[in-house]
Amino acid sequence: MRIFVTGANGQLGQELVRCVTAAGHTAIGSTHESLDITNEQAVIATIGEAKPDVVIHAAAWTAVDACESDPNKAMLVNGTATAYIAAAAHAVGAHVVYISTDYVFDGTKTSPYVEADVPNPTSVYGESKLAGERALGATDAIVRIAWVSGYHGANMVKTILRLRNEPQLRFVNDQIGNPTFADDAAAMIVRLAVEKHPGIWHITNQGVASWFEFAREVLLAAGQDANKVLPIATSELQPPRPAKRPANSVLHNGSLLAAGIKPLPDYREALQRLVRRLLADEQE
């Protein structure tokens, strides 16, 4: 099977390409440098030439706060460009898997979000990703992920490890979610892509934490004193963040369960694996 991956040099994209290849399929990756996804003709030509069976659209502008100051760019990259990708894929008969986000929800629900919950984004980023969801066909797939960390790219695990020798760290305890790891998520996304499942899928590692609790777990995994992490409220962040964060980003993996597919393991397993790898790199 030929699988085209946009955003192939991103945190998730690199893992997607690895998983596609490991599963015995042909990965065709595009990056920001090789394909401007906001150029409709370039998208049509590139996907038309590649003739993939599936397109996994992972490319996005994910700078949540920057999106607030440039909503037109956010909508172009995350919304309009997704319509270009979907149309070009459909023109060659390819199935589309679109990577979306917990930010399509407002975070006010008191229980985990299920796939059928009505989106209500409260940020430009969330609005633009929802526009992307709405650009897809009925037989395509939407995969919502959240709180992603991984070996590649910048992420919260790397930030916490970089700060681990500070005497004190402060993280918010009024935002909760499912910390999710790019390698685990990519393996599941590729499985869904190969099997061409349609519909909406929430894919996260299991286990719920606040950012405060997650920071403690990262330090524990690194053999550090977790008590140096102190809880603060989002309202105490200085400077305040331009984009509103969902207070509740917990995503229930109901579609996986309904399909008889075992969800991803507890996030602590993946965290231990990632921290070991990152710390080993420091020793080289």
VEXDREN-2710 file (C-alpha; in Angstrom, 1 decimal):
% VEXDREN-2710
k/r/px/py/pz
1/MET/0.0/0.0/0.0
2/ARG/1.2/3.5/-0.8
3/ILE/0.7/6.0/2.1
4/PHE/1.3/9.7/1.6
5/VAL/2.1/11.5/4.9
6/THR/2.0/15.3/5.1
7/GLY/4.0/17.0/7.8
8/ALA/6.5/14.1/7.5
9/ASN/9.3/15.9/9.5
10/GLY/7.1/16.8/12.4
11/GLN/6.9/15.2/15.8
12/LEU/4.1/12.8/14.8
13/GLY/4.9/12.8/11.1
14/GLN/8.3/11.2/11.6
15/GLU/6.8/8.4/13.7
16/LEU/4.0/7.9/11.1
17/VAL/6.6/7.5/8.3
18/ARG/8.5/5.0/10.5
19/CYS/5.4/3.0/11.3
20/VAL/4.2/2.9/7.7
21/THR/7.6/1.5/6.6
22/ALA/7.8/-0.9/9.5
23/ALA/4.4/-2.3/8.5
24/GLY/5.7/-3.1/5.1
25/HIS/4.1/-0.3/3.2
26/THR/5.5/2.5/1.0
27/ALA/5.7/5.9/2.8
28/ILE/5.7/9.0/0.6
29/GLY/6.4/11.9/2.9
30/SER/6.0/15.6/2.2
31/THR/7.4/18.4/4.4
32/HIS/6.8/22.2/4.5
33/GLU/9.9/22.6/2.3
34/SER/8.8/20.0/-0.3
35/LEU/5.1/20.9/-0.5
36/ASP/3.2/24.1/0.2
37/ILE/-0.1/22.7/1.3
38/THR/-1.8/26.1/0.8
39/ASN/-0.9/26.0/-2.9
40/GLU/-3.9/24.1/-4.4
41/GLN/-2.3/23.3/-7.7
42/ALA/0.9/22.0/-6.1
43/VAL/-1.2/19.8/-3.8
44/ILE/-3.2/18.4/-6.8
45/ALA/0.0/17.8/-8.8
46/THR/2.0/16.2/-5.9
47/ILE/-0.7/13.8/-4.8
48/GLY/-1.8/13.1/-8.3
49/GLU/1.8/12.1/-9.2
50/ALA/2.2/10.0/-6.0
51/LYS/-1.1/8.1/-6.5
52/PRO/-1.4/7.0/-2.9
53/ASP/-3.9/4.6/-1.5
54/VAL/-4.2/6.6/1.7
55/VAL/-3.2/10.2/2.7
56/ILE/-2.5/10.8/6.3
57/HIS/-2.7/14.6/6.7
58/ALA/-0.6/15.5/9.8
59/ALA/0.7/18.8/8.6
60/ALA/-0.7/21.8/10.5
61/TRP/0.1/25.1/12.1
62/THR/0.1/24.1/15.7
63/ALA/1.4/27.2/17.3
64/VAL/-1.7/27.7/19.4
65/ASP/-1.0/31.2/20.7
66/ALA/0.4/32.5/17.4
67/CYS/-2.8/31.4/15.7
68/GLU/-4.7/34.0/17.8
69/SER/-2.8/36.8/16.2
70/ASP/-3.0/35.5/12.6
71/PRO/-6.4/33.8/12.2
72/ASN/-6.3/34.1/8.4
73/LYS/-3.1/32.1/8.3
74/ALA/-4.5/29.6/10.7
75/MET/-7.6/29.1/8.7
76/LEU/-5.6/28.9/5.4
77/VAL/-3.1/26.3/6.7
78/ASN/-5.4/24.2/8.9
79/GLY/-8.8/24.6/7.2
80/THR/-8.5/25.5/3.5
81/ALA/-5.4/23.5/2.9
82/THR/-7.1/20.4/4.3
83/ALA/-9.8/20.9/1.8
84/TYR/-7.2/20.9/-1.0
85/ILE/-5.6/17.8/0.4
86/ALA/-8.9/15.9/0.7
87/ALA/-10.0/16.9/-2.8
88/ALA/-6.7/15.9/-4.4
89/ALA/-6.8/12.6/-2.5
90/HIS/-10.3/11.8/-3.5
91/ALA/-9.4/12.6/-7.2
92/VAL/-7.0/9.6/-7.1
93/GLY/-9.3/7.4/-5.1
94/ALA/-7.4/7.7/-1.9
95/HIS/-8.7/7.5/1.7
96/VAL/-7.9/10.4/3.9
97/VAL/-6.9/10.3/7.6
98/TYR/-6.9/13.8/9.1
99/ILE/-5.1/14.5/12.4
100/SER/-7.2/16.8/14.6
101/THR/-7.1/17.9/18.2
102/ASP/-8.8/18.2/21.6
103/TYR/-9.0/22.0/20.9
104/VAL/-12.2/21.5/18.9
105/PHE/-13.9/21.2/22.3
106/ASP/-14.4/24.0/24.8
107/GLY/-13.2/21.9/27.7
108/THR/-16.3/22.6/29.9
109/LYS/-17.6/19.1/30.0
110/THR/-17.2/17.3/33.4
111/SER/-16.6/13.9/31.9
112/PRO/-14.4/12.6/29.0
113/TYR/-15.3/13.8/25.5
114/VAL/-16.7/11.1/23.2
115/GLU/-16.4/11.1/19.5
116/ALA/-20.1/12.1/19.0
117/ASP/-19.8/15.2/21.2
118/VAL/-20.5/18.5/19.4
119/PRO/-17.4/20.6/18.9
120/ASN/-17.3/24.1/20.3
121/PRO/-13.8/25.5/19.9
122/THR/-12.9/28.6/21.9
123/SER/-9.6/29.4/20.2
124/VAL/-8.6/30.3/16.6
125/TYR/-6.5/27.1/16.5
126/GLY/-9.5/25.0/17.5
127/GLU/-11.7/26.8/15.0
128/SER/-9.2/26.2/12.2
129/LYS/-8.8/22.5/13.0
130/LEU/-12.6/22.1/13.1
131/ALA/-12.8/23.7/9.6
132/GLY/-10.3/21.0/8.5
133/GLU/-12.6/18.3/9.9
134/ARG/-15.5/19.7/8.0
135/ALA/-13.6/19.6/4.7
136/LEU/-13.4/15.8/4.7
137/GLY/-15.6/13.2/2.9
138/ALA/-18.1/10.9/4.6
139/THR/-15.8/7.9/4.2
140/ASP/-12.6/9.6/5.5
141/ALA/-11.3/9.4/9.0
142/ILE/-10.7/12.1/11.7
143/VAL/-8.3/11.2/14.4
144/ARG/-8.2/13.5/17.4
145/ILE/-5.1/13.4/19.6
146/ALA/-4.1/15.5/22.6
147/TRP/-1.1/16.5/24.8
148/VAL/1.4/14.9/22.4
149/SER/5.1/14.3/23.3
150/GLY/7.7/12.3/21.5
151/TYR/11.3/11.8/20.6
152/HIS/11.2/14.3/17.8
153/GLY/10.4/18.0/18.0
154/ALA/9.7/20.3/20.9
155/ASN/7.3/19.1/23.6
156/MET/6.5/19.3/27.3
157/VAL/8.6/16.2/28.3
158/LYS/11.7/17.8/26.8
159/THR/10.9/21.1/28.5
160/ILE/10.6/19.5/31.9
161/LEU/13.8/17.5/31.5
162/ARG/15.6/20.7/30.5
163/LEU/14.4/22.4/33.7
164/ARG/14.9/19.4/36.0
165/ASN/17.8/20.9/37.9
166/GLU/15.9/24.1/38.7
167/PRO/15.1/24.4/42.5
168/GLN/11.4/24.9/41.8
169/LEU/8.9/24.3/38.9
170/ARG/5.4/25.5/38.5
171/PHE/2.7/23.9/36.4
172/VAL/-1.0/24.4/36.1
173/ASN/-3.3/21.9/37.9
174/ASP/-6.6/23.1/36.5
175/GLN/-6.1/21.6/33.0
176/ILE/-6.5/17.9/32.6
177/GLY/-5.9/15.5/29.7
178/ASN/-4.5/12.3/28.4
179/PRO/-0.7/12.6/27.9
180/THR/-0.1/10.9/24.6
181/PHE/3.1/9.7/22.9
182/ALA/3.8/10.1/19.2
183/ASP/5.2/6.6/18.7
184/ASP/2.1/4.9/20.3
185/ALA/-0.3/7.2/18.5
186/ALA/1.4/6.7/15.1
187/ALA/1.2/3.0/15.3
188/MET/-2.6/3.1/15.9
189/ILE/-3.1/5.8/13.2
190/VAL/-1.3/3.7/10.6
191/ARG/-3.4/0.7/11.5
192/LEU/-6.6/2.6/11.0
193/ALA/-5.2/4.1/7.8
194/VAL/-4.3/0.7/6.3
195/GLU/-7.7/-0.7/7.3
196/LYS/-9.4/2.4/5.9
197/HIS/-11.7/2.9/8.8
198/PRO/-14.1/5.9/8.4
199/GLY/-15.4/8.2/11.0
200/ILE/-14.1/10.0/14.1
201/TRP/-11.6/8.4/16.4
202/HIS/-10.1/9.6/19.7
203/ILE/-6.6/8.2/20.1
204/THR/-4.8/8.9/23.3
205/ASN/-2.7/7.0/25.8
206/GLN/-4.7/5.9/28.8
207/GLY/-4.5/7.7/32.1
208/VAL/-5.5/11.2/33.1
209/ALA/-3.3/13.9/34.5
210/SER/-3.1/17.7/35.0
211/TRP/0.0/19.4/33.7
212/PHE/1.2/19.6/37.3
213/GLU/0.8/15.8/37.8
214/PHE/2.4/15.1/34.4
215/ALA/5.4/17.2/35.3
216/ARG/5.8/15.2/38.5
217/GLU/5.6/12.0/36.6
218/VAL/8.3/13.2/34.2
219/LEU/10.7/14.1/37.1
220/LEU/10.0/10.7/38.7
221/ALA/10.8/8.9/35.5
222/ALA/14.1/10.9/35.4
223/GLY/14.9/9.9/39.0
224/GLN/14.4/13.5/40.2
225/ASP/12.5/14.9/43.2
226/ALA/8.9/15.4/42.1
227/ASN/8.2/17.6/45.1
228/LYS/9.9/20.6/43.5
229/VAL/6.9/20.9/41.2
230/LEU/4.3/23.3/42.6
231/PRO/0.7/23.6/41.4
232/ILE/-0.6/26.9/40.0
233/ALA/-3.9/28.0/38.4
234/THR/-4.0/28.9/34.7
235/SER/-5.0/32.4/35.8
236/GLU/-1.6/32.8/37.5
237/LEU/0.5/32.2/34.3
238/GLN/2.8/35.1/33.5
239/PRO/2.5/36.3/30.9
240/PRO/-1.1/35.1/30.3
241/ARG/-1.5/32.9/27.2
242/PRO/-3.3/34.4/24.3
243/ALA/-5.2/31.3/23.4
244/LYS/-7.7/29.8/25.8
245/ARG/-6.9/26.2/26.7
246/PRO/-9.6/23.6/27.3
247/ALA/-9.8/22.8/31.0
248/ASN/-10.8/19.3/30.2
249/SER/-9.0/17.7/27.3
250/VAL/-9.8/14.1/28.3
251/LEU/-10.8/12.1/25.2
252/HIS/-12.7/8.8/25.5
253/ASN/-11.5/6.2/23.0
254/GLY/-15.0/4.9/22.3
255/SER/-14.6/4.2/18.6
256/LEU/-11.6/2.0/19.2
257/LEU/-13.5/0.1/21.9
258/ALA/-16.6/-0.3/19.6
259/ALA/-14.3/-1.7/16.9
260/GLY/-12.8/-4.2/19.3
261/ILE/-9.4/-2.5/19.1
262/LYS/-7.4/-2.2/22.3
263/PRO/-6.6/1.4/23.2
264/LEU/-3.1/2.6/23.7
265/PRO/-1.3/1.7/27.0
266/ASP/-1.1/3.9/30.1
267/TYR/0.9/7.0/29.4
268/ARG/3.4/6.3/32.2
269/GLU/4.7/3.3/30.2
270/ALA/5.4/5.4/27.1
271/LEU/6.8/8.2/29.3
272/GLN/9.3/5.9/31.0
273/ARG/10.4/4.7/27.5
274/LEU/10.8/8.2/26.2
275/VAL/12.7/9.6/29.2
276/ARG/15.1/6.7/29.1
277/ARG/15.8/7.4/25.5
278/LEU/16.3/11.1/25.9
279/LEU/18.5/10.7/29.0
280/ALA/20.6/8.1/27.1
281/ASP/21.1/10.7/24.3
282/GLU/22.5/13.2/26.9
283/GLN/25.2/10.7/27.8
284/GLU/26.4/10.3/24.2
END
